[in-house]
């Protein structure tokens, strides 16, 4: 899976924060590894990240 450069589509990722409960959903152009690294860089590390799907915007 790669990030989407055309901005007409993006990834839906589910992540669980370290020490947190439950899953959160986020729309992003990043792939799994990039998303996880970016969250760690802002002090919000993820215990786990999963790919949910891709959303395409029409129009």
VEXVEXMAR-21324 format. One line per field, with one value per atom (N, C-alpha, C): residue number from 1; residue in three letters; atom name; x, y, z. Coordinates in Angstrom, 3 decimals. Atoms other than C-alpha are relative to their C-alpha. Example, Ala and Ser with C-alpha at 12.3 -4.5 7.8 and 13.67 -1.06 7.14 Angstrom:
num	(1	1	1	2	2	2)
residu	(Ala	Ala	Ala	Ser	Ser	Ser)
atome	(N	CA	C	N	CA	C)
px	(0.890	12.300	0.900	-0.820	13.670	-0.770)
py	(-1.190	-4.500	1.200	-1.190	-1.060	1.090)
pz	(0.000	7.800	0.000	-0.060	7.140	0.730)
END
This chain:
num	(1	1	1	2	2	2	3	3	3	4	4	4	5	5	5	6	6	6	7	7	7	8	8	8	9	9	9	10	10	10	11	11	11	12	12	12	13	13	13	14	14	14	15	15	15	16	16	16	17	17	17	18	18	18	19	19	19	20	20	20	21	21	21	22	22	22	23	23	23	24	24	24	25	25	25	26	26	26	27	27	27	28	28	28	29	29	29	30	30	30	31	31	31	32	32	32	33	33	33	34	34	34	35	35	35	36	36	36	37	37	37	38	38	38	39	39	39	40	40	40	41	41	41	42	42	42	43	43	43	44	44	44	45	45	45	46	46	46	47	47	47	48	48	48	49	49	49	50	50	50	51	51	51	52	52	52	53	53	53	54	54	54	55	55	55	56	56	56	57	57	57	58	58	58	59	59	59)
residu	(Unk	Unk	Unk	Unk	Unk	Unk	Unk	Unk	Unk	Unk	Unk	Unk	Unk	Unk	Unk	Unk	Unk	Unk	Unk	Unk	Unk	Unk	Unk	Unk	Unk	Unk	Unk	Unk	Unk	Unk	Unk	Unk	Unk	Unk	Unk	Unk	Unk	Unk	Unk	Unk	Unk	Unk	Unk	Unk	Unk	Unk	Unk	Unk	Unk	Unk	Unk	Unk	Unk	Unk	Unk	Unk	Unk	Unk	Unk	Unk	Unk	Unk	Unk	Unk	Unk	Unk	Unk	Unk	Unk	Unk	Unk	Unk	Unk	Unk	Unk	Unk	Unk	Unk	Unk	Unk	Unk	Unk	Unk	Unk	Unk	Unk	Unk	Unk	Unk	Unk	Unk	Unk	Unk	Unk	Unk	Unk	Unk	Unk	Unk	Unk	Unk	Unk	Unk	Unk	Unk	Unk	Unk	Unk	Unk	Unk	Unk	Unk	Unk	Unk	Unk	Unk	Unk	Unk	Unk	Unk	Unk	Unk	Unk	Unk	Unk	Unk	Unk	Unk	Unk	Unk	Unk	Unk	Unk	Unk	Unk	Unk	Unk	Unk	Unk	Unk	Unk	Unk	Unk	Unk	Unk	Unk	Unk	Unk	Unk	Unk	Unk	Unk	Unk	Unk	Unk	Unk	Unk	Unk	Unk	Unk	Unk	Unk	Unk	Unk	Unk	Unk	Unk	Unk	Unk	Unk	Unk	Unk	Unk	Unk	Unk	Unk	Unk)
atome	(N	CA	C	N	CA	C	N	CA	C	N	CA	C	N	CA	C	N	CA	C	N	CA	C	N	CA	C	N	CA	C	N	CA	C	N	CA	C	N	CA	C	N	CA	C	N	CA	C	N	CA	C	N	CA	C	N	CA	C	N	CA	C	N	CA	C	N	CA	C	N	CA	C	N	CA	C	N	CA	C	N	CA	C	N	CA	C	N	CA	C	N	CA	C	N	CA	C	N	CA	C	N	CA	C	N	CA	C	N	CA	C	N	CA	C	N	CA	C	N	CA	C	N	CA	C	N	CA	C	N	CA	C	N	CA	C	N	CA	C	N	CA	C	N	CA	C	N	CA	C	N	CA	C	N	CA	C	N	CA	C	N	CA	C	N	CA	C	N	CA	C	N	CA	C	N	CA	C	N	CA	C	N	CA	C	N	CA	C	N	CA	C	N	CA	C	N	CA	C	N	CA	C	N	CA	C)
px	(0.841	0.000	0.882	-0.752	1.258	-0.923	0.783	0.119	-0.533	0.613	-2.085	0.440	-0.525	-0.495	-0.996	0.909	-3.445	-1.044	0.919	-5.490	-1.471	1.371	-8.620	-0.388	0.273	-8.299	0.936	-0.855	-6.930	-0.341	0.139	-6.527	-0.813	0.681	-8.764	0.773	-0.784	-6.661	-0.670	0.451	-7.695	1.255	-1.165	-5.252	-0.427	0.192	-5.025	1.213	-1.100	-2.941	0.641	-0.679	-0.326	-0.594	0.579	-1.875	-1.452	1.387	-5.271	-0.915	0.983	-8.434	-0.765	0.838	-10.420	0.774	-0.565	-9.790	-0.513	0.361	-9.860	0.188	-0.072	-10.390	0.515	-0.505	-8.498	0.165	-0.240	-8.447	1.375	-1.355	-4.895	0.522	-0.685	-2.733	1.213	-1.186	0.001	-0.275	0.115	0.671	0.140	-0.028	0.727	1.271	-1.268	4.426	0.192	-0.147	4.432	-0.938	0.973	1.281	0.487	-0.467	2.702	1.209	-1.181	6.012	-0.407	0.437	4.260	-0.685	0.668	2.082	1.029	-1.063	5.196	0.764	-0.739	6.908	-0.732	0.745	4.114	-0.358	0.198	4.183	-1.273	1.217	1.106	0.210	-0.320	2.557	-1.185	1.050	0.294	0.518	-0.337	0.324	-0.217	0.326	-1.205	-0.724	0.671	-2.312	-0.447	0.538	-4.539	-0.606	0.611	-5.610	-1.457	1.429	-9.393	-0.473	0.428	-9.859	0.482	-0.329	-9.515	-1.284	1.145	-11.958	0.380	-0.200	-12.270	-0.998	0.879	-13.655	-0.262	0.375	-15.526	-0.352	0.405	-15.998	1.060)
py	(-1.175	0.000	1.232	-1.245	3.454	1.158	-1.208	6.962	0.434	-0.431	8.588	1.427	-1.306	11.515	0.872	-0.784	12.594	0.766	-0.672	13.806	-0.245	0.395	12.294	-1.210	1.151	9.330	0.037	0.078	8.640	-1.248	1.213	5.816	0.253	-0.003	5.081	-0.969	0.814	3.808	-0.029	0.134	2.514	-0.110	0.073	3.062	-0.057	0.117	2.268	0.632	-0.702	4.563	-0.853	0.694	3.216	0.473	-0.331	3.092	0.434	-0.430	4.024	-1.177	1.046	2.055	0.316	-0.164	1.517	0.383	-0.315	2.187	1.345	-1.279	5.498	-0.118	0.025	6.086	1.357	-1.249	8.654	-0.138	-0.091	9.681	0.613	-0.501	10.196	-0.389	0.366	10.221	-0.878	0.775	8.421	-1.503	1.452	4.697	-0.376	0.448	2.589	0.412	-0.301	3.032	1.494	-1.452	6.776	0.557	-0.460	7.310	-0.294	0.396	5.393	0.844	-0.823	7.301	1.438	-1.383	10.679	0.156	-0.073	9.939	-0.038	0.066	8.998	1.305	-1.264	12.221	1.125	-1.057	14.349	-0.396	0.408	12.469	-0.775	0.793	10.329	-1.362	1.279	6.876	-0.959	1.003	4.132	-1.371	1.377	0.638	-0.877	0.801	-0.684	0.875	-0.706	0.668	-1.043	0.937	-1.190	0.770	-0.562	-0.426	-0.427	0.294	-0.182	0.015	-0.091	0.914	1.298	-1.206	3.651	0.707	-0.812	6.477	0.775	-0.753	8.001	1.137	-1.160	11.489	0.248	-0.233	12.063	1.474	-1.365	15.407	0.949)
pz	(0.000	0.000	0.000	0.044	-0.816	0.290	-0.170	-0.046	-1.345	1.249	-2.650	-0.316	0.361	-4.477	-0.753	0.828	-6.620	0.808	-0.922	-3.631	-0.331	0.273	-5.197	0.832	-0.852	-2.879	1.197	-1.175	0.536	0.777	-0.789	3.005	1.264	-1.287	5.955	0.877	-0.916	8.837	1.367	-1.380	12.237	0.862	-0.879	15.080	1.449	-1.443	18.744	0.647	-0.665	20.923	1.072	-1.093	23.302	1.318	-1.292	26.754	-0.072	0.164	25.309	-0.255	0.248	24.895	-1.270	1.176	21.749	-1.245	1.304	18.087	-0.478	0.594	16.242	-1.507	1.462	12.522	-0.484	0.564	10.468	-1.512	1.439	6.809	-0.188	0.192	5.565	-1.376	1.236	2.450	0.306	-0.395	4.406	-0.048	-0.113	4.287	1.475	-1.403	7.470	0.731	-0.670	8.268	0.214	-0.107	7.577	1.058	-0.986	9.626	1.413	-1.336	12.593	0.421	-0.309	12.401	0.311	-0.227	12.161	1.347	-1.308	15.205	1.132	-1.005	17.180	0.088	0.037	16.084	0.704	-0.688	17.551	1.433	-1.393	20.863	0.259	-0.156	20.232	-0.655	0.646	19.457	-0.047	0.198	18.147	0.385	-0.317	19.551	-1.226	1.172	16.329	-1.020	1.089	12.936	-1.012	0.996	10.455	-1.162	1.199	6.903	-0.045	0.070	6.607	-1.455	1.391	3.002	-0.633	0.746	0.410	-0.376	0.380	-0.213	-1.251	1.241	-3.696	-0.028	0.126	-4.145	-1.479	1.379	-7.359	-0.195	0.301	-9.018	-0.209)
END
